Amino acid sequence: MDRIARLEGARSDGEIADHLEQTKQSYAGYKKRGTVPLQEVIDYCIRNERSVDQVLFGTDPPYVNEDVKKENIELKARLTEVKQLLLEVIRKE
């Protein structure tokens, strides 16, 4: 979240929440739990043409080329698949 704040010049949690298209309350919950909202970060990266690797892991450069755009979209699809599988496992229990 600090990287998004630096990239966007956000000065408050509310501004970071806005960039993630989350409510301040949702963002506060992630922060309190010490979790990263992966789906929202990936969506942020796709919307703003940022590298997921750069935002999550601090790799450089922060710009996105066509290969990275494709990779971001593939990561989003994989995350959706994992969520579906987890929901199926939960339902079976």
VENRAUR-V394615 format. One line per field, one symbol per residue. ss: DSSP state (H for helix, E for strand, C for the rest). phi: phi as a letter, one per 30 degrees, with the letter a starting at -180 (. if undefined). psi: psi as a letter, one per 40 degrees, with the letter a starting at -180 (. if undefined). Layout:
ss->???
phi->???
psi->???
//
This chain:
ss->CHHHHHHHCCCCHHHHHHHCCCCHHHHHHHHHHCCCCHHHHHHHHHHHCCCHHHHHHCCCCCCCCHHHHHHHHHHHHHHHHHHHHHHHHHHHC
phi->.dddeddcidcbddddedddhbdddddddddddiccdeeddddedddchcdeedddcidcdddbcdddeddeddddddddddedddddddddd
psi->dddddddefheidddddddefiidddddddddefihgddddddddddefihdddddeeiiieihaddddddddddddddddddddddddddd.
//
